[in-house]
Amino acid sequence: MKYTESQVLNILKSVTDQPKDILDKWHKEKDNEYLDLTKYRYSLFLYSFPIIINGEEVATITLANIHNTGVEGLEDVLMSKYLTTDIYNNSLDAFSHENYMSAYLSIHKELKLTPHPKDNNFYAFESTFLDADGKEINYHLSFGYSEIPELYEKYISQQNGWCSYRFDNDVNIQIKQNDFSGWEMGKKINEVIKARIRDQKINMICK
């Protein structure tokens, strides 16, 4: 029998006054279960890179190849195991039709961007990140919407040569369309889980 989250909470309420904490803890433990690579094959693209502004990492972008792969229904499971449930649930997501890749934006600190000289209501930032092989890849980050054609084409539109992601909070990410290297999804997720379990054990011992 399958229970909804609200039904599980009601059951837990009969034995504890902190049902939500128990459910959250269970979710996090589920995040730490390794993928069963004998049951599925997850040789899919996955890569994360930091957004660094003024020397400070303010957000992380994760790109994942899930669309039309046969594992679309496992998106919540896969990304929760990689990012953890808390981070995944608090991340914004978008999709690019240029490369059929999903992007997840995890914001750690306020995105303080500089207003563009041609439009003070529009904020833009240009930088690069290194792919898994150390190759430099260009990207644009912008916030808001500009009616100036030049800015719209450069930072927002689905223009040729760039993969565009537009998130619900008006943040736009454009990544130069290069064949950049990433990680094998299943292998990387299990590596992240292994490191997370090790760190949790160290924290428990230190306490």
Summary of the structure (lengths in Angstrom):
residues: 207
radius of gyration: 19.6
end to end distance: 38.7
largest distance: 60.9
contacts: 568
relative contact order: 0.16
helix: 33%
strand: 31%
